[in-house]
Structures are given as structure tokens and as C-alpha cells.
């Protein structure tokens, strides 16, 4: 993903532009583009540390920091009170991973390699867990729609749901660390990705990229409202489409590259695993952090988000059940994502 690093030159431009008074819309574009390679460096640094800690601890690090860039962006959005953007980014990440990333991986991998096969049992377990996570996310929304009160009970339900989801996530990590063997392909991919980086270099890049993402995120979030007004799009659209893409482009590219190498099992693990991390880890963490920031986040999504979320989960589960993929299935996933993206563009919430 080194070719994306050319976008790093936009980071100082965005930072300086903030002080000299560049247009907020231009600042939004510059900071969003600069986040893409910075998030890639953060992921690369995480893999560098993981390569020195062994496959089990390395898997834990990747599971914890895999969506760090998007988490940082949404933390600044919570501080700014952009709660619709935050909630939209949660569903947008899950939908994007299942439809856009998996779809593109299956499509290009199928065009190059024909029918691609993977372990249907492992993929099926992940798909089932994702389905259960989807139910956990939408239960507060269904409660909100059926309940007459808009505050109080739904807030407590969101907190209780977040606690349960974090427990399930933690138990899943414990199970993976203690009772399963690390996948050889995943271990080899982590080993190859860090290019011989030392622990010191990896930690330095991890801290530096995290700090830079925080600075760029503040600029990006601070220019959202002006961009919404200037472009005529909704805060919801930026949250559900733009933020997930910006924060995860590097990770998305990895899934596509592994599919091209005919390693579909690893590609599926990246797309479905990232969705699970957002649902079971990122969303609950945001609920608790919002309590500390004074802007309470509830896990209440609009009706169209619920429909889109379960559409993506069900289609991904169906594709996972037979243990093989082809380019047509990828095209179908991409087609569904395009339809949803158009609907999100015109939707005003």
C-alpha cells in the first residue's frame, strides 16, 4: 500500500490550512485524504509489533487496534455533538466491510482465479456471530420504536447492551487465544507485512500515526457542518459512507490483495472480522466514552439503517455458507452496496 503514502503530503497542508483560514470544505477534503495513508501506517505499525509478539498476542493486537483510525474520528465527532454521524459510521462500517470490501475482493479474485474456496465452517461461525451482533445492535432501536419515552429506559438499555457485547467480544478473544490454533496464512501475512520493522520503530510509528490521525480528525470533524451545507449532503451520508471509507481504505486494500493471491479465507477473515470488531467492540466503547464526554450515545438507529444492516449481514451469511465464491457473487454484493449508497445519499434524517 506504499502508493497511498503520497497522500501524506496533504497532512501538513491541512494542518497549516487550518491556521491560515482555508475553506472548511477544502480542509475536509485534505484531512480526509490525509487520514487514508496515516491509517495505513497505523495498521502497518500494529502488524510490526504483532510480528514480534507471536501470532496469538499479535492477533489480539490486531483485534484491538484494527479500527483505531475510525474510532479516533468518531471520538472527536462525539465531542462535537455529531451523534448522527457517529451512529451512521457504525452501521456504515459494517455494511461497507460486508458489501463493498467483500464484494470487491470476491469480484476481482474471481475474475483472476475463477471459483475460490475457503473453510466454510470458520466463515459460517463468523457469519453466525455477526448475525447475533446485528440483533444486539438493533434491539435498542426496536425498543425505542415500541416505547413511548424517548429518554431514560433506552439509554439504560444501550448501556446494558454495550456491556453484554463487550463481554461477548472478550470471551471470543479468550476462546480464540486459548482453544484455537492461529491460522498459518494469517501468521505469514503479518510476518510479511512488517518488512522487518523493529519493535522500537513500530512503536514510534504507532504513536506518531495515532497523534497525526487525532489532529487530522479534529480538522475533519470541525469542517463537517460547513461541508454538509456546501455540498447539500446530509451528516448521515458523511457518517455512513465517507468516514468508514477514509478510516479503512488501507485495510480494505489488504482484503482485495489477498483475494487476488487466491487466499480467500484470509480475505473473508479481514472483511467479516472487521465488521465483528465494529459491532462488538467499537460501538460499545463509543457508548461508554460518550458518557464521559457528556454527549450520550444510544444504540438507536433509524429504520432504513436497520434494513440495510440486516441486508448486508444476510447476504454475507448466504455467500459464506457454501465455502466458495465467484466473480458474479462479488458483482451482486457491489450492486447492493451501490443501491444502498444512492439511498443513503437521498435520505434525510
HUVENHU-V78142 format. One record per residue. N is the residue number from 0. SS is DSSP state (A for helix, B for strand, O for the rest). PHI is phi as a letter, one per 40 degrees, with the letter a starting at -180 (999 if undefined). OMEGA is omega in degrees with one decimal (none if undefined). Layout:
BEGIN
n->(N	N)
ss->(SS	SS)
phi->(PHI	PHI)
omega->(OMEGA	OMEGA)
END
This chain:
BEGIN
n->(0	1	2	3	4	5	6	7	8	9	10	11	12	13	14	15	16	17	18	19	20	21	22	23	24	25	26	27	28	29	30	31	32	33	34	35	36	37	38	39	40	41	42	43	44	45	46	47	48	49	50	51	52	53	54	55	56	57	58	59	60	61	62	63	64	65	66	67	68	69	70	71	72	73	74	75	76	77	78	79	80	81	82	83	84	85	86	87	88	89	90	91	92	93	94	95	96	97	98	99	100	101	102	103	104	105	106	107	108	109	110	111	112	113	114	115	116	117	118	119	120	121	122	123	124	125	126	127	128	129	130	131	132	133	134	135	136	137	138	139	140	141	142	143	144	145	146	147	148	149	150	151	152	153	154	155	156	157	158	159	160	161	162	163	164	165	166	167	168	169	170	171	172	173	174	175	176	177	178	179	180	181	182	183	184	185	186	187	188	189	190	191	192	193	194	195	196	197	198	199	200	201	202	203	204	205	206	207	208	209	210	211	212	213	214	215	216	217	218	219	220	221	222	223	224	225	226	227	228	229	230	231	232	233	234	235	236	237	238	239	240	241	242	243	244	245	246	247	248	249	250	251	252	253	254	255	256	257	258	259	260	261	262	263	264	265	266	267	268	269	270	271	272	273	274	275	276	277	278	279	280	281	282	283	284	285	286	287	288	289	290	291	292	293	294	295	296	297	298	299	300	301	302	303	304	305	306	307	308	309	310	311	312	313	314	315	316	317	318	319	320	321	322	323	324	325	326	327	328	329	330	331	332	333	334	335	336	337	338	339	340	341	342	343	344	345	346	347	348)
ss->(O	A	A	A	A	A	A	A	A	A	A	A	A	A	A	A	A	A	A	A	O	O	O	A	A	A	A	A	A	A	A	A	A	A	A	A	A	A	A	A	A	A	A	A	A	A	A	A	A	A	A	A	A	O	A	A	A	A	A	A	A	A	A	A	A	O	O	A	A	A	A	A	A	A	A	A	A	A	A	O	O	O	A	A	A	A	A	A	A	A	A	A	A	A	A	A	A	A	A	A	A	A	A	A	A	A	A	A	A	A	A	A	A	O	O	B	B	O	O	A	A	A	A	A	A	A	A	A	A	A	A	A	A	A	A	A	A	A	A	A	A	A	A	A	A	A	O	O	O	O	O	O	A	A	A	A	A	A	A	A	A	A	A	A	A	A	A	A	A	A	A	A	A	A	A	A	A	A	A	O	O	O	O	A	A	A	A	A	A	A	A	A	A	O	O	O	O	O	A	A	A	A	A	A	A	A	A	A	A	A	A	A	A	A	A	A	A	A	A	A	A	A	O	A	A	A	A	A	A	A	A	O	O	O	A	A	A	A	A	A	A	A	A	A	A	A	A	A	A	A	A	A	A	A	A	A	A	A	A	A	O	O	O	A	A	A	A	A	A	A	A	A	A	A	A	A	A	A	A	A	A	A	A	A	A	A	A	A	A	A	A	A	A	O	O	O	O	O	O	O	O	O	A	A	A	A	A	A	A	A	A	A	A	A	A	A	A	A	A	A	O	O	O	B	B	O	A	A	A	A	A	A	A	A	A	A	A	A	A	A	A	A	A	A	A	A	O	O	O)
phi->(999	c	c	c	c	c	c	c	c	c	c	c	c	c	c	c	c	c	c	c	g	c	d	d	c	c	c	c	c	c	c	c	c	c	c	d	c	c	c	c	c	c	c	c	c	c	c	c	c	c	c	c	b	g	c	c	c	c	c	c	c	c	c	c	b	c	b	c	c	c	c	c	d	c	c	c	c	c	c	c	g	c	c	c	c	c	c	c	c	c	c	c	c	c	c	c	c	c	b	c	c	c	c	c	c	c	c	c	c	c	c	c	b	g	c	b	b	a	c	c	c	c	c	c	c	c	c	c	c	c	c	c	c	c	c	c	c	c	d	d	c	c	c	c	c	c	b	c	c	c	b	g	d	c	c	c	c	c	c	c	c	c	c	c	c	c	c	c	c	c	c	c	c	c	c	c	c	c	b	b	c	d	c	d	c	c	c	c	c	c	c	c	c	c	f	g	c	c	c	c	c	c	c	c	c	c	c	c	c	c	c	c	c	c	c	c	c	c	c	c	c	c	b	c	c	c	c	d	c	c	c	g	b	c	d	c	c	c	c	c	b	c	d	c	c	c	c	b	d	c	c	c	c	c	c	c	c	c	c	c	c	g	b	c	c	c	c	c	c	c	c	c	c	c	c	c	c	c	c	c	b	c	d	c	c	c	c	c	c	c	c	c	c	g	b	c	b	b	c	b	b	c	c	c	c	c	c	c	c	c	c	c	c	c	c	c	c	c	c	c	c	c	g	a	b	a	c	c	c	c	c	c	c	c	c	c	c	c	c	c	c	c	c	c	c	c	c	b	b)
omega->(-175.5	-178.6	176.8	-176.4	177.5	179.4	178.9	179.6	-179.5	-179.1	177.6	177.5	179.3	-178.4	177.8	179.6	177.1	-176.3	-178.4	172.6	175.0	178.4	178.1	178.3	177.6	177.2	177.8	-179.0	-177.5	-177.8	179.1	179.4	-179.2	178.9	-174.9	179.7	179.2	175.6	176.6	177.1	178.1	177.8	179.3	178.8	177.3	178.2	177.9	176.9	-178.4	-178.6	-179.3	-176.2	-177.4	-173.4	-176.9	178.1	177.1	176.1	177.9	178.1	179.2	178.7	-177.8	-172.6	-175.5	-179.7	-175.0	-177.5	179.6	178.2	179.5	179.4	-177.6	175.6	177.1	177.7	176.5	179.6	179.3	179.1	-179.0	-171.6	178.0	177.9	-178.8	-178.9	178.4	-179.9	178.1	179.4	-179.9	178.7	-179.4	-179.9	-179.1	179.2	-175.2	-176.1	-177.1	-175.4	178.4	-179.7	-179.6	178.6	-179.7	-177.2	-176.8	177.0	178.4	178.2	-176.7	-169.5	-177.1	178.6	-179.2	-175.3	-179.9	-178.8	-175.7	-179.1	-179.6	179.2	179.2	177.3	178.1	-179.7	177.6	178.9	178.0	177.8	178.1	177.3	177.0	176.5	179.7	-179.5	-172.9	179.7	175.5	178.6	178.9	176.6	180.0	-179.1	-177.2	-174.8	-177.3	-179.3	-179.4	179.4	176.6	-175.8	-176.8	177.0	178.0	177.8	178.4	178.8	177.9	177.9	179.3	178.1	-179.6	-178.9	177.6	177.2	178.3	179.1	179.9	178.2	177.0	177.8	178.7	178.9	-178.4	-177.8	-172.2	-168.8	178.2	176.5	178.4	179.7	-179.6	-179.3	-179.8	178.8	179.3	-179.9	178.2	-179.0	-177.9	-171.7	-171.5	173.1	176.8	178.8	174.2	177.7	-179.0	179.9	-179.4	179.5	179.3	178.5	178.7	-179.9	-179.0	-179.4	177.2	178.4	-179.4	177.0	178.7	179.7	-179.5	179.6	178.2	177.9	-178.6	-177.8	179.8	-179.1	-176.6	-174.7	178.3	179.2	176.6	-179.8	-175.9	-176.4	-178.4	176.1	-178.4	172.0	178.7	-179.1	178.6	-179.9	-172.0	-178.8	-170.3	-175.8	178.0	179.1	-178.1	-175.3	-171.4	-177.6	-178.3	178.8	177.1	-179.0	178.2	179.4	179.9	-179.3	179.2	176.2	177.5	178.4	179.1	174.9	-172.9	179.3	178.1	178.4	177.6	178.9	179.1	-175.5	-179.4	179.6	178.1	177.1	177.6	-179.4	178.1	-175.7	-171.1	-177.8	-175.0	-178.3	177.7	178.6	179.1	177.8	-177.2	178.4	179.8	176.6	179.7	-177.9	178.3	174.9	-172.1	176.8	174.1	-179.9	179.1	-178.4	179.8	-173.0	-178.9	175.5	179.8	179.8	-179.2	-179.3	-177.9	173.9	179.8	-178.4	-177.9	179.8	178.6	178.9	179.6	-179.8	-177.4	-167.5	-176.3	175.7	176.9	-178.7	173.8	-172.4	179.9	177.3	176.6	178.5	178.8	177.1	179.2	178.0	178.7	178.9	178.5	178.8	179.6	179.4	177.4	178.2	178.7	-179.1	-176.8	-177.3	175.8	-178.3	none)
END
